[in-house]
Amino acid sequence: MSVPEQADSLAAAREALRARQGQGARYDSPAAPARELAWARSGTAYFARALNELTDAQLDEPSLLPGWTRAALVAHVGYNARALTRLCEWARTGVETPMYASVEQRNAEIERGATLPARALRHLFAHSEVHLSVEWRDLTDEDWDTKVRTAQGRTVPARETAWMRTREVWIHAVDLDNGASFLDFPPEVVDELCADVVRAWQNRGEEVDLVLAPTDRADRTTVGTGTGPTVRGRAADLARWLTGRGARRLESSTGTLPNLPRWL
């Protein structure tokens, strides 16, 4: 075999190897929301650790969400990843793929998921989060700014899916009720959760009047006119209260914590 023939043969062998190996490693595009993706992926690991510390029998016990077992909660988190994957597919292909066909379909999906054997439930969580991460890595710079529609009917850029997943995994890890705490959250995630709740109230026109005064932060947040009670406590405890997970270690200037509207 001549030298040119050997070179052609080697090139062909390399091309065949590439075809067998597939695309290889995937990486987030330069325009991806790196901060929020890091939060979502670390939160996924945090949820996974809390899940792995539960026995199969404990999955049938109640979670912190009223009326939900831990199994239902794990099913919800798994199917949420699939729903966000559909939004990413929408952004990537241009073909409209809603998060859920309907509220009824979403609820029925969770109800069925809660009946899965523990092994299948754990597999659902693990597989769905990998699929979502791959979809994120397949989004181009332009795809991240493509508009999609959330289950609540909001039109948002695809990059919003990273924050949507962040709050899902971190907060629901606490809802598993086996030791996870808002005190474990990265400070930046805590601050963004508090801001997210306030934004949600403002977008819905809720009449809320209070001052949030985190004792471990330099700044306060005024909601409404600022003439309402001042609520003090660590930022993590404020985030827990604002997201509807109960009040701990908080003080109000009026002696009583105000009733809050729902978050989502």
C-alpha positions as CSV (number, residue, x, y, z in Angstrom):
1,M,0.0,0.0,0.0
2,S,1.4,3.4,-1.0
3,V,1.8,6.3,1.4
4,P,-1.2,8.2,0.0
5,E,-3.3,5.0,0.3
6,Q,-2.2,4.4,3.9
7,A,-3.1,8.0,4.7
8,D,-6.6,7.6,3.1
9,S,-7.1,4.3,5.0
10,L,-6.1,5.9,8.3
11,A,-8.5,8.9,7.7
12,A,-11.3,6.5,6.9
13,A,-10.6,4.5,10.0
14,R,-10.7,7.7,12.1
15,E,-14.0,8.8,10.5
16,A,-15.5,5.4,11.2
17,L,-14.4,5.7,14.8
18,R,-16.0,9.1,15.2
19,A,-19.3,7.7,13.7
20,R,-19.3,4.9,16.3
21,Q,-18.5,7.3,19.2
22,G,-21.3,9.7,18.3
23,Q,-21.1,13.4,19.0
24,G,-18.9,13.0,22.1
25,A,-19.1,15.3,25.1
26,R,-21.7,18.1,25.1
27,Y,-21.0,21.6,26.6
28,D,-23.2,24.5,27.4
29,S,-23.2,27.2,24.7
30,P,-21.4,30.5,25.6
31,A,-24.8,32.3,25.8
32,A,-26.2,29.7,28.3
33,P,-27.2,31.0,31.8
34,A,-24.2,29.6,33.5
35,R,-25.0,30.8,37.0
36,E,-28.6,29.3,37.0
37,L,-27.4,26.1,35.3
38,A,-24.8,25.6,38.0
39,W,-27.5,26.2,40.7
40,A,-29.9,23.7,39.0
41,R,-27.2,21.0,38.7
42,S,-26.0,21.4,42.3
43,G,-29.6,21.4,43.5
44,T,-30.2,18.2,41.5
45,A,-27.2,16.6,43.3
46,Y,-28.6,17.9,46.7
47,F,-32.0,16.4,45.9
48,A,-30.4,13.2,44.8
49,R,-28.5,12.9,48.1
50,A,-31.7,13.4,50.1
51,L,-33.5,10.9,48.0
52,N,-30.7,8.3,48.3
53,E,-30.8,8.6,52.1
54,L,-34.4,7.4,52.1
55,T,-35.3,3.7,52.2
56,D,-37.8,2.3,49.7
57,A,-40.3,2.0,52.5
58,Q,-39.9,5.6,53.5
59,L,-41.0,6.8,50.1
60,D,-44.5,5.8,51.0
61,E,-44.5,8.1,54.0
62,P,-45.8,11.7,53.9
63,S,-43.7,14.6,52.6
64,L,-44.0,18.2,53.8
65,L,-46.5,18.9,51.0
66,P,-50.0,18.3,52.3
67,G,-51.6,15.2,50.9
68,W,-48.4,14.1,49.0
69,T,-46.3,11.1,49.8
70,R,-42.6,11.3,49.2
71,A,-43.1,9.0,46.2
72,A,-45.6,11.5,44.7
73,L,-43.0,14.3,45.3
74,V,-40.2,12.3,43.6
75,A,-42.5,11.6,40.7
76,H,-43.4,15.3,40.4
77,V,-39.7,16.3,40.4
78,G,-38.9,13.7,37.7
79,Y,-41.8,14.6,35.5
80,N,-41.0,18.3,36.0
81,A,-37.6,17.6,34.4
82,R,-39.4,16.0,31.4
83,A,-41.7,19.0,31.1
84,L,-38.8,21.4,31.1
85,T,-37.1,19.2,28.5
86,R,-40.1,19.7,26.3
87,L,-39.7,23.4,26.5
88,C,-36.1,23.1,25.5
89,E,-37.1,20.9,22.6
90,W,-39.6,23.6,21.6
91,A,-36.8,26.2,21.7
92,R,-34.4,24.0,19.7
93,T,-36.8,22.7,17.0
94,G,-39.4,25.5,16.8
95,V,-42.2,22.9,17.2
96,E,-44.5,23.9,20.1
97,T,-44.3,21.3,22.8
98,P,-46.1,22.5,26.0
99,M,-44.9,21.4,29.4
100,Y,-48.2,19.6,30.0
101,A,-51.2,18.8,27.8
102,S,-53.5,20.0,30.7
103,V,-53.6,20.4,34.4
104,E,-55.5,17.1,34.5
105,Q,-52.8,15.3,32.6
106,R,-50.1,16.7,34.9
107,N,-52.0,15.6,38.0
108,A,-52.8,12.2,36.6
109,E,-49.1,11.8,35.7
110,I,-48.0,12.5,39.2
111,E,-50.7,10.2,40.7
112,R,-49.5,7.3,38.5
113,G,-45.9,8.0,39.2
114,A,-46.5,7.8,42.9
115,T,-47.5,4.1,42.4
116,L,-44.3,3.1,40.7
117,P,-42.0,0.6,42.4
118,A,-39.3,2.4,44.3
119,R,-36.6,1.3,41.9
120,A,-38.5,2.7,38.9
121,L,-39.2,5.9,40.7
122,R,-35.5,6.4,41.4
123,H,-34.7,5.6,37.8
124,L,-37.3,8.2,36.7
125,F,-35.6,10.9,38.6
126,A,-32.1,9.9,37.5
127,H,-32.9,9.5,33.8
128,S,-35.1,12.6,33.5
129,E,-32.5,14.9,35.0
130,V,-29.8,13.6,32.6
131,H,-32.1,14.1,29.7
132,L,-32.8,17.7,30.7
133,S,-29.1,18.5,31.1
134,V,-28.4,17.0,27.6
135,E,-31.2,19.2,26.1
136,W,-29.7,22.3,27.8
137,R,-26.3,21.5,26.3
138,D,-27.9,21.1,22.8
139,L,-29.3,24.6,22.9
140,T,-27.5,27.1,20.7
141,D,-26.8,30.8,21.7
142,E,-30.0,31.8,19.8
143,D,-32.1,28.9,21.2
144,W,-31.6,30.2,24.8
145,D,-33.5,33.4,23.9
146,T,-36.4,31.6,22.0
147,K,-39.7,32.3,23.7
148,V,-41.6,29.4,25.2
149,R,-44.7,29.2,27.4
150,T,-44.7,27.9,31.0
151,A,-47.5,25.8,32.6
152,Q,-48.8,29.0,34.2
153,G,-49.2,30.6,30.8
154,R,-46.2,33.0,31.1
155,T,-44.1,33.6,27.9
156,V,-40.4,33.4,28.8
157,P,-37.1,32.8,27.1
158,A,-35.8,29.2,27.2
159,R,-33.1,30.4,29.6
160,E,-35.8,30.7,32.3
161,T,-35.9,26.8,32.5
162,A,-32.6,26.8,34.4
163,W,-34.1,28.9,37.2
164,M,-37.4,27.0,37.1
165,R,-35.4,23.8,37.7
166,T,-33.3,25.5,40.4
167,R,-36.2,26.3,42.6
168,E,-37.8,22.9,42.0
169,V,-34.9,20.7,43.1
170,W,-33.7,22.8,46.1
171,I,-37.1,23.4,47.6
172,H,-38.5,20.0,47.0
173,A,-35.4,18.5,48.7
174,V,-36.6,20.2,51.8
175,D,-40.1,18.9,51.2
176,L,-38.8,15.3,51.3
177,D,-38.6,16.0,55.1
178,N,-35.5,14.0,55.9
179,G,-33.0,16.7,57.0
180,A,-32.6,19.0,54.0
181,S,-32.8,22.7,55.0
182,F,-33.0,26.1,53.5
183,L,-29.9,26.8,55.6
184,D,-27.9,24.5,53.2
185,F,-28.8,26.5,50.1
186,P,-26.2,28.7,48.4
187,P,-26.7,32.3,49.6
188,E,-27.3,33.5,46.0
189,V,-30.1,30.9,45.6
190,V,-31.7,32.1,48.9
191,D,-31.6,35.7,47.7
192,E,-33.0,34.9,44.3
193,L,-35.9,32.8,45.9
194,C,-36.9,35.8,48.0
195,A,-36.8,38.1,45.0
196,D,-38.7,35.5,42.9
197,V,-41.6,35.5,45.4
198,V,-41.8,39.3,45.5
199,R,-41.8,39.4,41.6
200,A,-44.6,36.8,41.5
201,W,-46.7,38.9,43.9
202,Q,-46.1,42.1,41.9
203,N,-46.9,40.4,38.5
204,R,-50.2,39.2,39.9
205,G,-50.9,42.6,41.6
206,E,-51.1,41.2,45.1
207,E,-51.5,43.8,47.8
208,V,-48.6,42.9,50.2
209,D,-47.1,45.5,52.5
210,L,-44.1,44.6,54.6
211,V,-40.3,45.0,54.9
212,L,-38.0,42.0,54.8
213,A,-34.9,42.6,57.0
214,P,-32.5,39.7,56.8
215,T,-30.2,39.7,59.7
216,D,-27.3,38.2,57.7
217,R,-27.6,40.6,54.8
218,A,-26.8,44.3,54.5
219,D,-29.9,45.3,52.5
220,R,-33.6,45.3,53.2
221,T,-36.4,44.6,50.8
222,T,-39.5,46.9,50.9
223,V,-42.7,45.3,49.5
224,G,-45.6,47.6,48.9
225,T,-45.6,51.0,50.6
226,G,-43.2,49.8,53.3
227,T,-45.6,50.8,56.1
228,G,-46.4,47.2,57.0
229,P,-44.6,45.1,59.6
230,T,-40.8,44.6,59.4
231,V,-40.0,40.9,59.5
232,R,-36.5,39.9,60.7
233,G,-34.5,36.7,60.5
234,R,-31.9,35.0,58.6
235,A,-32.3,35.2,54.8
236,A,-32.8,31.4,54.6
237,D,-35.6,31.5,57.2
238,L,-37.2,34.3,55.3
239,A,-37.1,32.3,52.1
240,R,-38.6,29.3,53.8
241,W,-41.5,31.5,55.0
242,L,-42.0,33.3,51.7
243,T,-42.2,30.1,49.8
244,G,-44.8,28.7,52.1
245,R,-42.7,26.2,54.1
246,G,-43.5,27.7,57.5
247,A,-42.0,30.3,59.8
248,R,-39.0,29.6,62.0
249,R,-36.8,31.9,63.9
250,L,-38.6,35.0,62.5
251,E,-39.6,38.2,64.4
252,S,-42.2,40.8,63.4
253,S,-42.2,44.4,64.5
254,T,-45.9,44.0,65.2
255,G,-45.5,40.8,67.2
256,T,-47.4,38.8,64.6
257,L,-46.3,37.6,61.2
258,P,-48.6,38.7,58.4
259,N,-50.6,36.3,56.2
260,L,-48.9,35.9,52.8
261,P,-50.4,35.3,49.4
262,R,-49.4,32.1,47.6
263,W,-46.1,32.2,45.7
264,L,-46.7,30.1,42.6
